[in-house]
Amino acid sequence: MSKQSFSLAAFYQAATTNNLPVALWQIPNNTDKQAVTDLSGLNQQIQVDFEQQLPGFAFSPFVNRNAEATLFIRASIHATQTGLIHHDELTDTALKTLFLADYERFTASATTARAWHTPDQVNPLTAYDENQFCYLVEQAIDYMNQTSLKKIVVSRAIEVPLPPEFEPISVFERLCQAYPRAFVSLVSIPHVGSWLGVSPEILLTVNDESLQTIALAGTQAKKPNIPLPEVQWGQKEIVEQALVSDYIRHFLHRLGIQNYSEVGPCTVAAGNIVHLKTQFTVAAESSRQALLKLGNQILDSLHPTSAVCGMPKREALDFILSHEGYDREFYAGFLGPVCLDQQSALFVNLRCMQLLKNSLVLYAGAGITPESNPQAEWRETVLKSKTLLSVLQN
């Protein structure tokens, strides 16, 4: 394992030039940026297993049957602010030589990285207007009134033309500056495609001492003159967040976990909007290995969360797949570093966009309960889309 200086743009450009998968990210409340590339050149689908302690970056779609469809970018080279860390056991020697030569060349030339991987096949896209989305919300409300479902999360895709001189690295850097409290990511995988995102929602974090997850729901515009503790919430948002919290408590109890602590709900900011958040922490009782095993169980039970799917989860997912009209792909999936520096941090892929050849596709969703107002839910998706649109327009 060795180290050398680190250039984020050169690292990304060397990976895409050599047709390698690459992931860049910034952890919330930490300005240090990191990246990994997989010098095997393979697109590996796995079930995330913390116990294996294989370092890399996980990228999971929304629909992940049997939890086995997660793409995993092994950390052949892990770039940190202090340098490049080489995991030689995960490295193809010939590809490593090519990658490092290009990395040095791009570092010296300071060229602009305008390339990104695009999918081999672009799925058909249904871009709802306001009336169509409101009708989808009405369908969800009618379905809940006829069944036992308590919540369904519906979403829509928004396709916009590719801005002139679009640069993924430049947008990633601007997102990091604009949203320092969120998980900011850029993932680019050959044949699969490229995604940029800003997520406020932790799915699961695991380290030597504990694991954490959160219940995040309820949305309204952030008012700059009102302190977060004084934000007022309506009954619909309070109930929606309580449903997500109840779901997490239920599966913790189902797994026999008693030693967890709970903080919240409290109001937290995510850029131009605010949410209600409750944090759940499970402390390690015995060995680190036992905690990693528990992390596997919780991850398999949790995804997709009720915050992006609904309750009960299976029935809500069935409604989404039969009514939403398009494939979410990696929107509302999860992503993040795994077993790097003895910790893992997975986030729900919210406030994200897919990079196509000539356009960008943004995604936004809303949690629907029987008390929902369709026009208000449309406005919520408009508000959420501004997280990325504001940076693109600037």
NORKAVEN-V772135 format. One record per residue. N is the residue number from 0. PHI is phi as a letter, one per 40 degrees, with the letter a starting at -180 (NA if undefined). Layout:
BEGIN
n={N,N}
phi={PHI,PHI}
END
This chain:
BEGIN
n={0,1,2,3,4,5,6,7,8,9,10,11,12,13,14,15,16,17,18,19,20,21,22,23,24,25,26,27,28,29,30,31,32,33,34,35,36,37,38,39,40,41,42,43,44,45,46,47,48,49,50,51,52,53,54,55,56,57,58,59,60,61,62,63,64,65,66,67,68,69,70,71,72,73,74,75,76,77,78,79,80,81,82,83,84,85,86,87,88,89,90,91,92,93,94,95,96,97,98,99,100,101,102,103,104,105,106,107,108,109,110,111,112,113,114,115,116,117,118,119,120,121,122,123,124,125,126,127,128,129,130,131,132,133,134,135,136,137,138,139,140,141,142,143,144,145,146,147,148,149,150,151,152,153,154,155,156,157,158,159,160,161,162,163,164,165,166,167,168,169,170,171,172,173,174,175,176,177,178,179,180,181,182,183,184,185,186,187,188,189,190,191,192,193,194,195,196,197,198,199,200,201,202,203,204,205,206,207,208,209,210,211,212,213,214,215,216,217,218,219,220,221,222,223,224,225,226,227,228,229,230,231,232,233,234,235,236,237,238,239,240,241,242,243,244,245,246,247,248,249,250,251,252,253,254,255,256,257,258,259,260,261,262,263,264,265,266,267,268,269,270,271,272,273,274,275,276,277,278,279,280,281,282,283,284,285,286,287,288,289,290,291,292,293,294,295,296,297,298,299,300,301,302,303,304,305,306,307,308,309,310,311,312,313,314,315,316,317,318,319,320,321,322,323,324,325,326,327,328,329,330,331,332,333,334,335,336,337,338,339,340,341,342,343,344,345,346,347,348,349,350,351,352,353,354,355,356,357,358,359,360,361,362,363,364,365,366,367,368,369,370,371,372,373,374,375,376,377,378,379,380,381,382,383,384,385,386,387,388,389,390,391,392,393}
phi={NA,b,b,a,c,b,b,c,c,c,c,c,c,c,c,c,c,c,f,b,c,a,b,b,a,b,c,d,g,a,c,c,b,b,a,b,b,b,c,c,g,b,c,b,c,b,b,d,b,c,c,c,f,c,c,i,b,c,a,b,c,c,c,b,c,f,g,b,b,c,c,b,c,c,c,d,b,b,c,b,c,c,i,c,b,c,c,c,c,b,b,c,c,c,c,c,c,c,c,c,c,c,d,c,c,c,c,c,c,f,c,c,c,b,c,a,c,b,c,c,b,c,c,d,b,b,c,c,c,c,c,c,c,c,c,c,c,c,c,c,c,d,c,c,c,c,b,c,c,b,a,b,c,b,a,a,b,b,c,b,c,c,c,d,f,c,b,d,c,c,c,d,c,c,c,c,c,c,b,c,c,b,c,b,a,b,b,b,b,d,g,c,h,b,b,b,a,b,b,c,b,c,c,a,b,b,b,c,b,a,b,b,a,b,b,b,a,g,a,a,c,c,b,c,c,b,d,d,c,b,c,c,b,c,c,d,c,c,c,d,c,c,c,c,c,c,c,c,d,c,c,c,c,c,c,g,c,b,c,b,b,b,b,h,c,b,c,b,c,b,g,c,b,b,b,c,b,b,b,b,b,b,c,c,c,b,c,c,c,c,c,c,c,c,d,c,c,c,c,c,c,c,c,c,c,c,c,b,b,i,a,c,c,c,c,c,c,c,c,d,c,c,b,c,g,a,c,c,f,c,c,g,c,b,a,i,c,b,f,b,f,g,a,b,a,b,b,c,c,b,f,b,a,c,c,b,c,b,a,b,b,c,b,a,b,a,c,b,b,d,c,c,b,d,c,c,c,d,c,c,c,c,c,c,c,c,d,c,c,c,c,c,c,c}
END
